[in-house]
Amino acid sequence: MAEILRVLGLTKIFKLHLLGGKEVIGCKDISFTLGTGEVLGIQGPSGVGKSTVLKCIYRSYVASAGQAFYRSINGVVDLLQVPERDILELRRQEIGYVSQFLRVVPRVSALQVVAESILLQGREESSALREAGRLLMYLGIPKELWDASPATYSGGQQQRVNVARAIITCPRLLLLDEPTASLDEQAKQRVHELILELKQKGTAVLMVSHDRASLEQVADRILFLDCVGDNQTGEVTRRAFEVAHH
């Protein structure tokens, strides 16, 4: 299995200017590797920095320290340091991301939202819309809703649109932030099947989830993030370690 991502010492410190510059640790000194066709799950209590790790790799957040070496089709790059234009191109061509919340342009149909990413890659429109419709149907979105804006959908339906939009391009690296949190069991299973299908095609997947059962269905390894407090000093130590899940 070829390594596609190596994260070293990833740290994000938030400075709260409204609180006099108080600093809050988002994540600290996180290191791991990820191979092609591998699914790495990330677990841990709320507030420990799981989503922050994904956002730093995707560059929604600018990391405070560390490196994230990604083997792109054009060579190895540090995702934490490359210029913004390169990040935008990598998102368009190679890296998919499912956030916890769907953000779309109002009045754009669900079908267009899902098809947009492969249209940007140059896919012919009718082909792109067919593939978008196939994914929406598979994920349980009724055809009569495809022309409506996802803003009118329920939370679970919006999350399914979010998943479809990210995976339609078969990205080389897929970042998933609680992709099944608001889904029923049938929809969860469909998402798991799509993740495993991408895995078979060589996609490397980094998946944050509180749902241990979900991770056990798809993950090859699980990285657990934790905070340990010292009762005497009040200091909090952050740690990351792999846990067995079989």
C-alpha positions as YAML, in Angstrom:
chain: A
units: angstrom
residues:
- id: 1
  name: MET
  ca: [0.00, 0.00, 0.00]
- id: 2
  name: ALA
  ca: [1.56, 3.29, -1.12]
- id: 3
  name: GLU
  ca: [1.54, 6.16, 1.33]
- id: 4
  name: ILE
  ca: [-0.48, 9.14, 0.12]
- id: 5
  name: LEU
  ca: [-0.56, 11.35, 3.24]
- id: 6
  name: ARG
  ca: [1.86, 11.85, 6.14]
- id: 7
  name: VAL
  ca: [0.84, 14.29, 8.88]
- id: 8
  name: LEU
  ca: [3.52, 15.38, 11.35]
- id: 9
  name: GLY
  ca: [3.00, 17.47, 14.47]
- id: 10
  name: LEU
  ca: [-0.22, 19.09, 13.26]
- id: 11
  name: THR
  ca: [-1.20, 21.85, 15.68]
- id: 12
  name: LYS
  ca: [-3.89, 24.53, 15.57]
- id: 13
  name: ILE
  ca: [-4.09, 27.29, 18.17]
- id: 14
  name: PHE
  ca: [-7.05, 29.66, 18.09]
- id: 15
  name: LYS
  ca: [-6.51, 33.20, 19.38]
- id: 16
  name: LEU
  ca: [-9.71, 34.69, 20.78]
- id: 17
  name: HIS
  ca: [-9.33, 38.43, 20.23]
- id: 18
  name: LEU
  ca: [-12.65, 39.20, 21.91]
- id: 19
  name: LEU
  ca: [-11.24, 37.61, 25.08]
- id: 20
  name: GLY
  ca: [-8.03, 39.61, 25.16]
- id: 21
  name: GLY
  ca: [-6.05, 37.30, 22.91]
- id: 22
  name: LYS
  ca: [-6.71, 34.17, 24.94]
- id: 23
  name: GLU
  ca: [-5.37, 31.08, 23.19]
- id: 24
  name: VAL
  ca: [-7.34, 27.86, 22.84]
- id: 25
  name: ILE
  ca: [-5.86, 24.62, 21.55]
- id: 26
  name: GLY
  ca: [-7.82, 23.17, 18.62]
- id: 27
  name: CYS
  ca: [-5.49, 20.21, 18.14]
- id: 28
  name: LYS
  ca: [-1.90, 19.61, 19.14]
- id: 29
  name: ASP
  ca: [0.99, 17.55, 17.81]
- id: 30
  name: ILE
  ca: [-1.12, 15.13, 15.74]
- id: 31
  name: SER
  ca: [0.84, 12.68, 13.57]
- id: 32
  name: PHE
  ca: [-0.31, 9.79, 11.38]
- id: 33
  name: THR
  ca: [0.04, 8.25, 7.93]
- id: 34
  name: LEU
  ca: [-2.57, 7.20, 5.39]
- id: 35
  name: GLY
  ca: [-2.19, 4.87, 2.43]
- id: 36
  name: THR
  ca: [-3.99, 4.63, -0.89]
- id: 37
  name: GLY
  ca: [-7.13, 2.52, -0.57]
- id: 38
  name: GLU
  ca: [-7.04, 2.81, 3.22]
- id: 39
  name: VAL
  ca: [-9.67, 4.16, 5.62]
- id: 40
  name: LEU
  ca: [-8.39, 5.76, 8.82]
- id: 41
  name: GLY
  ca: [-11.06, 6.54, 11.40]
- id: 42
  name: ILE
  ca: [-10.67, 9.34, 13.95]
- id: 43
  name: GLN
  ca: [-12.52, 9.14, 17.25]
- id: 44
  name: GLY
  ca: [-12.49, 10.98, 20.55]
- id: 45
  name: PRO
  ca: [-14.66, 13.11, 22.85]
- id: 46
  name: SER
  ca: [-16.30, 16.32, 21.66]
- id: 47
  name: GLY
  ca: [-13.97, 19.29, 21.58]
- id: 48
  name: VAL
  ca: [-10.76, 17.27, 21.30]
- id: 49
  name: GLY
  ca: [-10.01, 18.54, 17.78]
- id: 50
  name: LYS
  ca: [-11.19, 15.84, 15.38]
- id: 51
  name: SER
  ca: [-12.88, 18.22, 12.95]
- id: 52
  name: THR
  ca: [-10.02, 20.70, 13.34]
- id: 53
  name: VAL
  ca: [-7.59, 18.09, 11.99]
- id: 54
  name: LEU
  ca: [-9.68, 17.67, 8.83]
- id: 55
  name: LYS
  ca: [-10.13, 21.41, 8.36]
- id: 56
  name: CYS
  ca: [-6.40, 22.02, 8.63]
- id: 57
  name: ILE
  ca: [-5.66, 19.36, 6.03]
- id: 58
  name: TYR
  ca: [-8.36, 20.76, 3.72]
- id: 59
  name: ARG
  ca: [-7.07, 24.26, 4.55]
- id: 60
  name: SER
  ca: [-10.36, 25.65, 5.83]
- id: 61
  name: TYR
  ca: [-8.16, 26.44, 8.85]
- id: 62
  name: VAL
  ca: [-4.55, 27.60, 8.68]
- id: 63
  name: ALA
  ca: [-2.50, 25.33, 10.92]
- id: 64
  name: SER
  ca: [-0.26, 26.88, 13.58]
- id: 65
  name: ALA
  ca: [2.45, 24.24, 13.19]
- id: 66
  name: GLY
  ca: [3.19, 20.90, 11.57]
- id: 67
  name: GLN
  ca: [3.34, 19.39, 8.11]
- id: 68
  name: ALA
  ca: [0.93, 17.40, 5.93]
- id: 69
  name: PHE
  ca: [2.79, 15.81, 3.05]
- id: 70
  name: TYR
  ca: [0.36, 14.74, 0.33]
- id: 71
  name: ARG
  ca: [1.40, 12.73, -2.74]
- id: 72
  name: SER
  ca: [-0.55, 14.49, -5.49]
- id: 73
  name: ILE
  ca: [-0.59, 13.44, -9.13]
- id: 74
  name: ASN
  ca: [2.03, 16.15, -9.72]
- id: 75
  name: GLY
  ca: [4.32, 15.25, -6.82]
- id: 76
  name: VAL
  ca: [4.54, 15.60, -3.04]
- id: 77
  name: VAL
  ca: [3.27, 18.85, -1.53]
- id: 78
  name: ASP
  ca: [2.80, 20.13, 2.03]
- id: 79
  name: LEU
  ca: [-0.91, 20.91, 2.24]
- id: 80
  name: LEU
  ca: [-0.27, 23.26, 5.17]
- id: 81
  name: GLN
  ca: [2.11, 25.45, 3.17]
- id: 82
  name: VAL
  ca: [1.27, 25.40, -0.55]
- id: 83
  name: PRO
  ca: [-0.24, 28.57, -2.09]
- id: 84
  name: GLU
  ca: [-4.00, 29.05, -1.96]
- id: 85
  name: ARG
  ca: [-4.36, 28.63, -5.72]
- id: 86
  name: ASP
  ca: [-2.76, 25.18, -5.47]
- id: 87
  name: ILE
  ca: [-5.11, 24.17, -2.66]
- id: 88
  name: LEU
  ca: [-8.11, 25.24, -4.75]
- id: 89
  name: GLU
  ca: [-6.85, 23.15, -7.67]
- id: 90
  name: LEU
  ca: [-6.26, 20.13, -5.43]
- id: 91
  name: ARG
  ca: [-9.81, 20.45, -4.08]
- id: 92
  name: ARG
  ca: [-11.14, 20.58, -7.63]
- id: 93
  name: GLN
  ca: [-9.15, 17.64, -8.93]
- id: 94
  name: GLU
  ca: [-8.07, 15.36, -6.06]
- id: 95
  name: ILE
  ca: [-9.42, 16.09, -2.57]
- id: 96
  name: GLY
  ca: [-13.03, 15.70, -1.45]
- id: 97
  name: TYR
  ca: [-14.50, 16.92, 1.83]
- id: 98
  name: VAL
  ca: [-17.80, 16.23, 3.60]
- id: 99
  name: SER
  ca: [-18.46, 18.76, 6.34]
- id: 100
  name: GLN
  ca: [-21.02, 18.35, 9.10]
- id: 101
  name: PHE
  ca: [-23.20, 21.03, 7.54]
- id: 102
  name: LEU
  ca: [-24.25, 21.57, 3.93]
- id: 103
  name: ARG
  ca: [-23.60, 25.04, 2.55]
- id: 104
  name: VAL
  ca: [-25.01, 25.72, -0.93]
- id: 105
  name: VAL
  ca: [-26.02, 28.63, -3.12]
- id: 106
  name: PRO
  ca: [-29.76, 29.27, -2.62]
- id: 107
  name: ARG
  ca: [-32.13, 28.22, -5.40]
- id: 108
  name: VAL
  ca: [-29.62, 25.83, -7.00]
- id: 109
  name: SER
  ca: [-31.16, 22.36, -7.39]
- id: 110
  name: ALA
  ca: [-29.81, 19.32, -5.57]
- id: 111
  name: LEU
  ca: [-29.03, 17.70, -8.92]
- id: 112
  name: GLN
  ca: [-26.86, 20.67, -9.93]
- id: 113
  name: VAL
  ca: [-25.20, 20.84, -6.50]
- id: 114
  name: VAL
  ca: [-24.07, 17.22, -6.77]
- id: 115
  name: ALA
  ca: [-23.07, 17.45, -10.44]
- id: 116
  name: GLU
  ca: [-21.11, 20.70, -10.07]
- id: 117
  name: SER
  ca: [-17.77, 19.20, -9.10]
- id: 118
  name: ILE
  ca: [-17.53, 16.86, -12.09]
- id: 119
  name: LEU
  ca: [-18.79, 19.60, -14.40]
- id: 120
  name: LEU
  ca: [-15.83, 21.68, -13.20]
- id: 121
  name: GLN
  ca: [-13.56, 18.78, -14.17]
- id: 122
  name: GLY
  ca: [-14.86, 18.98, -17.72]
- id: 123
  name: ARG
  ca: [-17.49, 16.21, -17.71]
- id: 124
  name: GLU
  ca: [-20.24, 16.60, -20.32]
- id: 125
  name: GLU
  ca: [-23.39, 17.98, -18.66]
- id: 126
  name: SER
  ca: [-25.83, 15.20, -19.47]
- id: 127
  name: SER
  ca: [-23.35, 12.59, -18.21]
- id: 128
  name: ALA
  ca: [-22.70, 14.58, -15.03]
- id: 129
  name: LEU
  ca: [-26.41, 14.95, -14.30]
- id: 130
  name: ARG
  ca: [-27.00, 11.24, -14.86]
- id: 131
  name: GLU
  ca: [-24.27, 10.33, -12.38]
- id: 132
  name: ALA
  ca: [-25.61, 12.87, -9.87]
- id: 133
  name: GLY
  ca: [-29.09, 11.39, -10.22]
- id: 134
  name: ARG
  ca: [-27.75, 7.86, -9.73]
- id: 135
  name: LEU
  ca: [-26.10, 8.84, -6.46]
- id: 136
  name: LEU
  ca: [-29.12, 10.75, -5.18]
- id: 137
  name: MET
  ca: [-31.37, 7.81, -5.99]
- id: 138
  name: TYR
  ca: [-28.99, 5.36, -4.32]
- id: 139
  name: LEU
  ca: [-28.88, 7.51, -1.19]
- id: 140
  name: GLY
  ca: [-32.67, 7.65, -0.98]
- id: 141
  name: ILE
  ca: [-33.45, 11.17, -2.26]
- id: 142
  name: PRO
  ca: [-36.77, 10.91, -4.20]
- id: 143
  name: LYS
  ca: [-36.55, 12.01, -7.82]
- id: 144
  name: GLU
  ca: [-39.33, 14.56, -7.35]
- id: 145
  name: LEU
  ca: [-37.01, 16.47, -4.97]
- id: 146
  name: TRP
  ca: [-33.98, 16.68, -7.27]
- id: 147
  name: ASP
  ca: [-35.03, 20.02, -8.77]
- id: 148
  name: ALA
  ca: [-35.53, 21.59, -5.33]
- id: 149
  name: SER
  ca: [-32.79, 23.40, -3.43]
- id: 150
  name: PRO
  ca: [-31.15, 21.28, -0.71]
- id: 151
  name: ALA
  ca: [-31.81, 24.23, 1.61]
- id: 152
  name: THR
  ca: [-35.42, 22.98, 1.74]
- id: 153
  name: TYR
  ca: [-34.37, 19.44, 2.70]
- id: 154
  name: SER
  ca: [-34.33, 17.80, 6.13]
- id: 155
  name: GLY
  ca: [-30.99, 17.52, 7.94]
- id: 156
  name: GLY
  ca: [-30.56, 13.89, 6.95]
- id: 157
  name: GLN
  ca: [-31.36, 14.60, 3.30]
- id: 158
  name: GLN
  ca: [-28.90, 17.50, 3.26]
- id: 159
  name: GLN
  ca: [-26.17, 15.23, 4.60]
- id: 160
  name: ARG
  ca: [-26.82, 12.71, 1.83]
- id: 161
  name: VAL
  ca: [-26.47, 15.49, -0.76]
- id: 162
  name: ASN
  ca: [-23.23, 16.49, 0.98]
- id: 163
  name: VAL
  ca: [-21.87, 12.94, 0.69]
- id: 164
  name: ALA
  ca: [-22.95, 12.60, -2.96]
- id: 165
  name: ARG
  ca: [-21.31, 15.91, -3.88]
- id: 166
  name: ALA
  ca: [-17.97, 14.88, -2.36]
- id: 167
  name: ILE
  ca: [-17.71, 11.34, -3.73]
- id: 168
  name: ILE
  ca: [-19.00, 11.88, -7.27]
- id: 169
  name: THR
  ca: [-15.49, 12.78, -8.46]
- id: 170
  name: CYS
  ca: [-13.90, 9.64, -6.92]
- id: 171
  name: PRO
  ca: [-11.28, 11.79, -5.15]
- id: 172
  name: ARG
  ca: [-7.81, 10.47, -4.38]
- id: 173
  name: LEU
  ca: [-8.18, 11.75, -0.79]
- id: 174
  name: LEU
  ca: [-11.57, 11.98, 0.92]
- id: 175
  name: LEU
  ca: [-12.09, 13.79, 4.24]
- id: 176
  name: LEU
  ca: [-15.33, 12.86, 6.03]
- id: 177
  name: ASP
  ca: [-16.58, 14.76, 9.08]
- id: 178
  name: GLU
  ca: [-19.41, 12.80, 10.74]
- id: 179
  name: PRO
  ca: [-20.86, 11.70, 7.37]
- id: 180
  name: THR
  ca: [-23.56, 9.48, 8.91]
- id: 181
  name: ALA
  ca: [-24.43, 11.44, 12.07]
- id: 182
  name: SER
  ca: [-27.96, 12.43, 11.01]
- id: 183
  name: LEU
  ca: [-28.80, 9.37, 8.92]
- id: 184
  name: ASP
  ca: [-31.11, 6.43, 9.56]
- id: 185
  name: GLU
  ca: [-29.69, 2.90, 9.50]
- id: 186
  name: GLN
  ca: [-30.51, 2.22, 5.86]
- id: 187
  name: ALA
  ca: [-28.92, 5.48, 4.71]
- id: 188
  name: LYS
  ca: [-25.86, 4.80, 6.90]
- id: 189
  name: GLN
  ca: [-25.40, 1.44, 5.25]
- id: 190
  name: ARG
  ca: [-25.59, 3.01, 1.79]
- id: 191
  name: VAL
  ca: [-22.91, 5.54, 2.74]
- id: 192
  name: HIS
  ca: [-20.72, 2.75, 4.13]
- id: 193
  name: GLU
  ca: [-21.09, 0.87, 0.84]
- id: 194
  name: LEU
  ca: [-20.06, 3.95, -1.15]
- id: 195
  name: ILE
  ca: [-17.01, 4.48, 1.07]
- id: 196
  name: LEU
  ca: [-15.95, 0.85, 0.61]
- id: 197
  name: GLU
  ca: [-16.50, 1.17, -3.15]
- id: 198
  name: LEU
  ca: [-14.19, 4.18, -3.25]
- id: 199
  name: LYS
  ca: [-11.67, 2.33, -1.08]
- id: 200
  name: GLN
  ca: [-11.58, -0.48, -3.63]
- id: 201
  name: LYS
  ca: [-10.83, 2.09, -6.32]
- id: 202
  name: GLY
  ca: [-7.86, 3.38, -4.32]
- id: 203
  name: THR
  ca: [-9.32, 6.40, -2.56]
- id: 204
  name: ALA
  ca: [-7.66, 7.19, 0.78]
- id: 205
  name: VAL
  ca: [-10.28, 8.10, 3.38]
- id: 206
  name: LEU
  ca: [-9.93, 10.03, 6.64]
- id: 207
  name: MET
  ca: [-13.21, 9.70, 8.57]
- id: 208
  name: VAL
  ca: [-14.21, 11.44, 11.79]
- id: 209
  name: SER
  ca: [-17.11, 9.79, 13.60]
- id: 210
  name: HIS
  ca: [-18.53, 9.36, 17.09]
- id: 211
  name: ASP
  ca: [-20.20, 6.20, 15.83]
- id: 212
  name: ARG
  ca: [-17.83, 3.34, 16.66]
- id: 213
  name: ALA
  ca: [-20.03, 0.82, 14.82]
- id: 214
  name: SER
  ca: [-19.78, 2.87, 11.62]
- id: 215
  name: LEU
  ca: [-16.01, 3.04, 11.84]
- id: 216
  name: GLU
  ca: [-15.73, -0.66, 12.51]
- id: 217
  name: GLN
  ca: [-17.57, -1.34, 9.26]
- id: 218
  name: VAL
  ca: [-15.23, 0.69, 7.06]
- id: 219
  name: ALA
  ca: [-12.00, 1.62, 8.87]
- id: 220
  name: ASP
  ca: [-8.71, -0.25, 8.60]
- id: 221
  name: ARG
  ca: [-7.31, 1.65, 11.60]
- id: 222
  name: ILE
  ca: [-8.70, 4.01, 14.23]
- id: 223
  name: LEU
  ca: [-6.82, 7.00, 15.65]
- id: 224
  name: PHE
  ca: [-8.16, 8.10, 19.06]
- id: 225
  name: LEU
  ca: [-7.69, 11.71, 20.18]
- id: 226
  name: ASP
  ca: [-7.97, 12.45, 23.87]
- id: 227
  name: CYS
  ca: [-7.36, 15.07, 26.58]
- id: 228
  name: VAL
  ca: [-5.93, 14.11, 29.95]
- id: 229
  name: GLY
  ca: [-6.13, 16.62, 32.80]
- id: 230
  name: ASP
  ca: [-3.81, 16.86, 35.80]
- id: 231
  name: ASN
  ca: [-5.96, 17.38, 38.92]
- id: 232
  name: GLN
  ca: [-3.12, 19.09, 40.77]
- id: 233
  name: THR
  ca: [-1.78, 21.50, 38.14]
- id: 234
  name: GLY
  ca: [-4.92, 21.88, 36.01]
- id: 235
  name: GLU
  ca: [-2.83, 21.33, 32.89]
- id: 236
  name: VAL
  ca: [-4.37, 19.38, 30.00]
- id: 237
  name: THR
  ca: [-2.30, 17.00, 27.93]
- id: 238
  name: ARG
  ca: [-3.43, 16.15, 24.40]
- id: 239
  name: ARG
  ca: [-2.59, 12.75, 22.98]
- id: 240
  name: ALA
  ca: [-3.29, 10.68, 19.88]
- id: 241
  name: PHE
  ca: [-2.96, 6.91, 19.71]
- id: 242
  name: GLU
  ca: [-4.22, 4.06, 17.58]
- id: 243
  name: VAL
  ca: [-6.76, 1.65, 19.01]
- id: 244
  name: ALA
  ca: [-7.64, -1.85, 17.86]
- id: 245
  name: HIS
  ca: [-11.18, -2.21, 16.49]
- id: 246
  name: HIS
  ca: [-11.39, -5.89, 15.51]
...
